[in-house]
Amino acid sequence: MPRRSKASAGEEVASLREQYAAEHGRTRELEVALERARLEVEEAGAAVADGYAAEDEQAVREARERERSAAEAVTELEGQLAGAVIRAERAGRAVDEFQTERARDLLVEAERAARETTAELARFAYETVKTWGRYKADRSRVQEIVNRIEPGLGQVNGPPSTCAWERELHELERRFKRGDQLEAPLPRWHGRAWRSQENATAKRLHKERAA
């Protein structure tokens, strides 16, 4: 039987988040049910008063039974809700703790995904620029044909000389021609580099003073 591949840190945190969402959803369901049960207690209490007002013993007994049943439901739901709140809090802490403990693993996976996304976006941008070139060629060809059909009125009757995305597409084309590269959204660690430099300077000064 083939061994199952180990889940990635991202998959594990996603699973923990799903569990937290489920626990939180259960809490909300219990809150709604508890509110309904409390409303039932109030309505049953009002029915008891109405029964006494009408001197209807049967109505009083039935209302009392409804009130007792609803009160029991309130007590049960309050206990369930308290437990659900604890479970949701624990699930939330589990997500936070995992993200802290496995931050480096999560970063490695996030950086890999960011590089892949950047490469994919660059490919799409390249294809967009190529298609933009064809679009402009099509526009010019249509304009030329209209000029032949309507000499002197081609510019009026031909296609618009610009489109809604003209500026953005022109800028993207310019960037490609200039050789600009799309940077992946990766951490720069400027603060870490600064601290490393400060530590190196401090060590050097310490050695110079000791000498």
Secondary structure, 3 states (H helix, E strand, C coil): CCCCCCCCHHHHHHHHHHHHHHHHHHHHHHHHHHHHHHHHHHHHHHHHHHHHHCCCHHHHHHHHHHHHHHHHHHHHHHHHHHHHHHHHHHHHHHHHHHHHHCHHHHHHHHHHHHHHHHHHHHHHHHHHHHHHHHHHHHHHHHHHHHHHHCCCCHHHHCCCCCCCCHHHHHHHHHHHHHCCCCCCCCCCCHHHHHHHHHHHHHHHHHHHHHC
